[in-house]
Amino acid sequence: MQIGIYGMFGFAAASFANASFGTAIPWWAMALVAWAVVGFLGMNRVDFSVKVLGIVVAAEFLVVIIYNIMAFAFAPEVPQPAASFNVADAVAPGMGAVMAFTIAAFMGFESGTIYNEEVKDPARTARRATMIAVVIIACFYAFSAFAVAVGEGASNVIGASAELGPDLIFAFFGANAPAWFVDLANILFITSLFAALLAFHNVIARYFYAMGRGGALPKFLAITSRTTHAPVAGSLAQSTLGLVVIAVFAVISQGKDPMYVVFTMFTWMTNSAAYGLVLLMALTSFAVIGYFKRNQSSESLATRVIAPLVSGIALAYVFAQIVINFDILLGMEEPGMLGYVLQGIVILPGVIAWVLAMVVRSSKRRAPMADELPVS
């Protein structure tokens, strides 16, 4: 997902710059600018990146809040909460694709734990940050989605969304706000993509670090900076992967429609990420039950069994819906080889890693203890 967003960022930033200044900047040039800045920030202390992200996210929240207020102020119809929150729509055809996108919008909520070694209070900070993030994001998303229906009108919102797609909000601003505010909203959309790039990069770099330290990946990935203590090897590894993919799509997108990179690089990679994310979350939910079964704990039955079981079953259902509707997520009219390849890219490394983990675990069990070794 982190690499796929470079495609969307490059397209959005280049489109805005070209429309504003009459230039002809290619998407990959803007993507490389973001790549360089993200790579630089990724090798510095996380608190510096957090300050950058905090400013950007606060500005984004402010713009969406302004949109929500304007949506109610300029509502063409009387708001209809019952129509907007119809539970029956949750099982409508194609909802698997919607669920995938929705869960992808929460991606990263679990990343607080990987910063535990860099915070002052590891016992409480990650747990508190996770709960606050989930509650605020869920409420804010739900209310803002309702505001879209209010701003367009319950009878018109589906048609307007189908016609305008992601430009729906900007079209609303264009009709009800001054031109400078529309430009500001576009800029903040671009910076929101940059924020996602930086946040995911920091998370991935620390996953590389943890897996390198634990032996699941090469040990050199656990190298950290002597001055900033940031996982520089993991950051450089992710930057290298990003550069390779940007270069490949820069070559194959030459002479094609500017939206090509959005329909391919962004769509393919982010939806594959959502596919993998839901699968991992489902497996993790069931793994929680196994963990508490093997380890004594004072946690309640709800924490040890009920909550993870309900979560695991719900996520398994969502994953099944994503598999069924994966061609829709990719914009394909019918299932094809592309869908199978993208799913395989997610599944096969996991299967291989599981087999290797079993082999390593088995070899450790068979290895003699120190007091069993012959004395020479």
Contacts in CASP RR format, 6 or more apart in sequence:
PFRMAT RR
TARGET T0000
AUTHOR 0000-0000-0000
METHOD contacts of the structure
MODEL  1
MQIGIYGMFGFAAASFANASFGTAIPWWAMALVAWAVVGFLGMNRVDFSV
KVLGIVVAAEFLVVIIYNIMAFAFAPEVPQPAASFNVADAVAPGMGAVMA
FTIAAFMGFESGTIYNEEVKDPARTARRATMIAVVIIACFYAFSAFAVAV
GEGASNVIGASAELGPDLIFAFFGANAPAWFVDLANILFITSLFAALLAF
HNVIARYFYAMGRGGALPKFLAITSRTTHAPVAGSLAQSTLGLVVIAVFA
VISQGKDPMYVVFTMFTWMTNSAAYGLVLLMALTSFAVIGYFKRNQSSES
LATRVIAPLVSGIALAYVFAQIVINFDILLGMEEPGMLGYVLQGIVILPG
VIAWVLAMVVRSSKRRAPMADELPVS
1 104 0 8 1.000
1 107 0 8 1.000
1 200 0 8 1.000
1 269 0 8 1.000
1 270 0 8 1.000
1 273 0 8 1.000
1 274 0 8 1.000
1 277 0 8 1.000
2 196 0 8 1.000
2 197 0 8 1.000
2 200 0 8 1.000
2 201 0 8 1.000
2 204 0 8 1.000
2 238 0 8 1.000
2 242 0 8 1.000
3 241 0 8 1.000
3 242 0 8 1.000
3 245 0 8 1.000
3 246 0 8 1.000
3 269 0 8 1.000
4 245 0 8 1.000
4 265 0 8 1.000
4 266 0 8 1.000
4 268 0 8 1.000
4 269 0 8 1.000
4 270 0 8 1.000
5 193 0 8 1.000
5 196 0 8 1.000
5 197 0 8 1.000
5 200 0 8 1.000
5 266 0 8 1.000
5 270 0 8 1.000
6 31 0 8 1.000
6 34 0 8 1.000
6 35 0 8 1.000
6 197 0 8 1.000
6 242 0 8 1.000
6 245 0 8 1.000
6 246 0 8 1.000
6 265 0 8 1.000
7 27 0 8 1.000
7 31 0 8 1.000
7 246 0 8 1.000
7 249 0 8 1.000
7 261 0 8 1.000
7 262 0 8 1.000
7 265 0 8 1.000
7 266 0 8 1.000
8 193 0 8 1.000
8 261 0 8 1.000
8 262 0 8 1.000
8 266 0 8 1.000
9 30 0 8 1.000
9 31 0 8 1.000
9 34 0 8 1.000
9 190 0 8 1.000
9 193 0 8 1.000
9 194 0 8 1.000
9 197 0 8 1.000
10 27 0 8 1.000
10 28 0 8 1.000
10 30 0 8 1.000
10 31 0 8 1.000
10 34 0 8 1.000
10 261 0 8 1.000
11 27 0 8 1.000
11 258 0 8 1.000
11 259 0 8 1.000
11 261 0 8 1.000
11 262 0 8 1.000
11 266 0 8 1.000
12 186 0 8 1.000
12 189 0 8 1.000
12 190 0 8 1.000
12 193 0 8 1.000
13 27 0 8 1.000
13 30 0 8 1.000
13 31 0 8 1.000
13 33 0 8 1.000
13 34 0 8 1.000
13 190 0 8 1.000
13 193 0 8 1.000
14 25 0 8 1.000
14 26 0 8 1.000
14 27 0 8 1.000
14 29 0 8 1.000
14 30 0 8 1.000
14 258 0 8 1.000
15 258 0 8 1.000
16 186 0 8 1.000
16 187 0 8 1.000
16 190 0 8 1.000
17 23 0 8 1.000
17 25 0 8 1.000
17 30 0 8 1.000
18 24 0 8 1.000
18 25 0 8 1.000
20 183 0 8 1.000
26 250 0 8 1.000
27 250 0 8 1.000
27 253 0 8 1.000
27 258 0 8 1.000
27 261 0 8 1.000
28 246 0 8 1.000
28 247 0 8 1.000
28 249 0 8 1.000
28 250 0 8 1.000
28 253 0 8 1.000
31 246 0 8 1.000
31 250 0 8 1.000
32 246 0 8 1.000
34 194 0 8 1.000
34 197 0 8 1.000
35 239 0 8 1.000
35 242 0 8 1.000
35 243 0 8 1.000
35 246 0 8 1.000
37 194 0 8 1.000
38 194 0 8 1.000
38 197 0 8 1.000
38 198 0 8 1.000
38 201 0 8 1.000
38 239 0 8 1.000
39 201 0 8 1.000
39 235 0 8 1.000
39 239 0 8 1.000
41 48 0 8 1.000
41 49 0 8 1.000
41 52 0 8 1.000
41 198 0 8 1.000
41 201 0 8 1.000
42 49 0 8 1.000
42 198 0 8 1.000
42 201 0 8 1.000
42 202 0 8 1.000
42 205 0 8 1.000
42 230 0 8 1.000
42 235 0 8 1.000
43 225 0 8 1.000
43 228 0 8 1.000
43 230 0 8 1.000
43 232 0 8 1.000
43 235 0 8 1.000
43 236 0 8 1.000
44 228 0 8 1.000
44 230 0 8 1.000
45 228 0 8 1.000
45 229 0 8 1.000
45 230 0 8 1.000
46 115 0 8 1.000
46 118 0 8 1.000
46 202 0 8 1.000
46 230 0 8 1.000
47 118 0 8 1.000
49 198 0 8 1.000
49 202 0 8 1.000
52 195 0 8 1.000
52 198 0 8 1.000
53 195 0 8 1.000
53 198 0 8 1.000
53 199 0 8 1.000
56 188 0 8 1.000
56 191 0 8 1.000
56 192 0 8 1.000
56 194 0 8 1.000
56 195 0 8 1.000
57 192 0 8 1.000
57 195 0 8 1.000
59 188 0 8 1.000
59 191 0 8 1.000
60 188 0 8 1.000
60 191 0 8 1.000
60 192 0 8 1.000
60 195 0 8 1.000
61 140 0 8 1.000
63 184 0 8 1.000
63 185 0 8 1.000
63 188 0 8 1.000
64 140 0 8 1.000
64 144 0 8 1.000
67 144 0 8 1.000
67 147 0 8 1.000
67 169 0 8 1.000
67 172 0 8 1.000
67 173 0 8 1.000
67 185 0 8 1.000
68 143 0 8 1.000
68 144 0 8 1.000
68 147 0 8 1.000
70 151 0 8 1.000
70 172 0 8 1.000
70 173 0 8 1.000
70 176 0 8 1.000
70 177 0 8 1.000
71 147 0 8 1.000
71 148 0 8 1.000
71 150 0 8 1.000
71 151 0 8 1.000
71 172 0 8 1.000
72 79 0 8 1.000
72 147 0 8 1.000
72 150 0 8 1.000
72 151 0 8 1.000
74 151 0 8 1.000
74 176 0 8 1.000
75 150 0 8 1.000
75 151 0 8 1.000
75 153 0 8 1.000
76 151 0 8 1.000
76 152 0 8 1.000
76 153 0 8 1.000
76 156 0 8 1.000
77 153 0 8 1.000
77 154 0 8 1.000
77 155 0 8 1.000
79 146 0 8 1.000
79 149 0 8 1.000
79 150 0 8 1.000
79 154 0 8 1.000
80 149 0 8 1.000
80 154 0 8 1.000
81 146 0 8 1.000
83 149 0 8 1.000
83 154 0 8 1.000
84 145 0 8 1.000
84 146 0 8 1.000
84 149 0 8 1.000
84 150 0 8 1.000
84 154 0 8 1.000
85 146 0 8 1.000
89 95 0 8 1.000
94 321 0 8 1.000
94 325 0 8 1.000
94 328 0 8 1.000
95 321 0 8 1.000
95 325 0 8 1.000
96 318 0 8 1.000
96 321 0 8 1.000
96 322 0 8 1.000
96 324 0 8 1.000
96 325 0 8 1.000
96 328 0 8 1.000
97 322 0 8 1.000
97 325 0 8 1.000
97 328 0 8 1.000
97 329 0 8 1.000
99 318 0 8 1.000
99 321 0 8 1.000
99 322 0 8 1.000
100 271 0 8 1.000
100 274 0 8 1.000
100 275 0 8 1.000
100 278 0 8 1.000
100 318 0 8 1.000
100 321 0 8 1.000
100 322 0 8 1.000
100 325 0 8 1.000
100 329 0 8 1.000
101 274 0 8 1.000
101 329 0 8 1.000
103 274 0 8 1.000
103 277 0 8 1.000
103 278 0 8 1.000
103 281 0 8 1.000
103 318 0 8 1.000
104 270 0 8 1.000
104 271 0 8 1.000
104 273 0 8 1.000
104 274 0 8 1.000
104 277 0 8 1.000
105 137 0 8 1.000
105 141 0 8 1.000
106 134 0 8 1.000
106 137 0 8 1.000
106 138 0 8 1.000
107 273 0 8 1.000
107 274 0 8 1.000
107 277 0 8 1.000
108 199 0 8 1.000
108 200 0 8 1.000
108 203 0 8 1.000
109 130 0 8 1.000
109 133 0 8 1.000
109 134 0 8 1.000
109 137 0 8 1.000
110 130 0 8 1.000
110 281 0 8 1.000
111 199 0 8 1.000
111 203 0 8 1.000
112 126 0 8 1.000
112 129 0 8 1.000
112 130 0 8 1.000
113 126 0 8 1.000
113 130 0 8 1.000
114 203 0 8 1.000
114 206 0 8 1.000
114 207 0 8 1.000
114 210 0 8 1.000
115 125 0 8 1.000
115 126 0 8 1.000
115 206 0 8 1.000
116 122 0 8 1.000
116 125 0 8 1.000
116 126 0 8 1.000
118 229 0 8 1.000
119 125 0 8 1.000
119 126 0 8 1.000
148 157 0 8 1.000
148 161 0 8 1.000
148 168 0 8 1.000
148 169 0 8 1.000
149 157 0 8 1.000
151 157 0 8 1.000
151 172 0 8 1.000
152 160 0 8 1.000
152 161 0 8 1.000
152 168 0 8 1.000
152 172 0 8 1.000
160 168 0 8 1.000
160 171 0 8 1.000
161 168 0 8 1.000
164 171 0 8 1.000
169 185 0 8 1.000
170 182 0 8 1.000
170 185 0 8 1.000
170 186 0 8 1.000
173 181 0 8 1.000
173 182 0 8 1.000
173 185 0 8 1.000
174 182 0 8 1.000
201 235 0 8 1.000
201 238 0 8 1.000
201 239 0 8 1.000
204 234 0 8 1.000
204 238 0 8 1.000
205 230 0 8 1.000
205 231 0 8 1.000
205 234 0 8 1.000
205 235 0 8 1.000
205 237 0 8 1.000
205 238 0 8 1.000
206 231 0 8 1.000
206 234 0 8 1.000
208 217 0 8 1.000
208 221 0 8 1.000
208 231 0 8 1.000
208 233 0 8 1.000
208 234 0 8 1.000
208 237 0 8 1.000
208 238 0 8 1.000
209 221 0 8 1.000
209 222 0 8 1.000
209 224 0 8 1.000
209 231 0 8 1.000
209 233 0 8 1.000
209 234 0 8 1.000
211 217 0 8 1.000
211 221 0 8 1.000
212 218 0 8 1.000
212 219 0 8 1.000
212 220 0 8 1.000
212 221 0 8 1.000
212 222 0 8 1.000
213 219 0 8 1.000
213 222 0 8 1.000
214 222 0 8 1.000
216 353 0 8 1.000
216 357 0 8 1.000
220 233 0 8 1.000
221 231 0 8 1.000
221 233 0 8 1.000
221 234 0 8 1.000
221 237 0 8 1.000
222 231 0 8 1.000
222 233 0 8 1.000
223 231 0 8 1.000
223 232 0 8 1.000
223 233 0 8 1.000
223 234 0 8 1.000
224 230 0 8 1.000
224 231 0 8 1.000
224 232 0 8 1.000
224 233 0 8 1.000
225 232 0 8 1.000
245 265 0 8 1.000
245 269 0 8 1.000
249 261 0 8 1.000
249 264 0 8 1.000
249 265 0 8 1.000
253 260 0 8 1.000
253 261 0 8 1.000
253 264 0 8 1.000
253 265 0 8 1.000
263 331 0 8 1.000
267 329 0 8 1.000
267 330 0 8 1.000
267 331 0 8 1.000
268 330 0 8 1.000
268 338 0 8 1.000
268 342 0 8 1.000
271 326 0 8 1.000
271 329 0 8 1.000
271 330 0 8 1.000
271 342 0 8 1.000
272 342 0 8 1.000
272 343 0 8 1.000
272 345 0 8 1.000
272 346 0 8 1.000
274 322 0 8 1.000
274 329 0 8 1.000
275 319 0 8 1.000
275 322 0 8 1.000
275 323 0 8 1.000
275 326 0 8 1.000
275 329 0 8 1.000
275 342 0 8 1.000
275 343 0 8 1.000
275 346 0 8 1.000
276 346 0 8 1.000
278 315 0 8 1.000
278 318 0 8 1.000
278 319 0 8 1.000
278 322 0 8 1.000
279 319 0 8 1.000
279 346 0 8 1.000
279 347 0 8 1.000
281 311 0 8 1.000
281 312 0 8 1.000
281 315 0 8 1.000
282 311 0 8 1.000
282 312 0 8 1.000
282 315 0 8 1.000
282 316 0 8 1.000
282 318 0 8 1.000
282 319 0 8 1.000
285 308 0 8 1.000
285 309 0 8 1.000
285 311 0 8 1.000
285 312 0 8 1.000
285 315 0 8 1.000
286 308 0 8 1.000
286 309 0 8 1.000
286 312 0 8 1.000
288 304 0 8 1.000
288 308 0 8 1.000
289 304 0 8 1.000
289 305 0 8 1.000
289 308 0 8 1.000
289 309 0 8 1.000
292 299 0 8 1.000
292 303 0 8 1.000
292 304 0 8 1.000
292 305 0 8 1.000
297 304 0 8 1.000
322 329 0 8 1.000
323 343 0 8 1.000
326 335 0 8 1.000
326 339 0 8 1.000
326 342 0 8 1.000
326 343 0 8 1.000
327 333 0 8 1.000
327 334 0 8 1.000
327 335 0 8 1.000
327 336 0 8 1.000
327 339 0 8 1.000
330 338 0 8 1.000
330 339 0 8 1.000
330 342 0 8 1.000
332 338 0 8 1.000
332 339 0 8 1.000
END
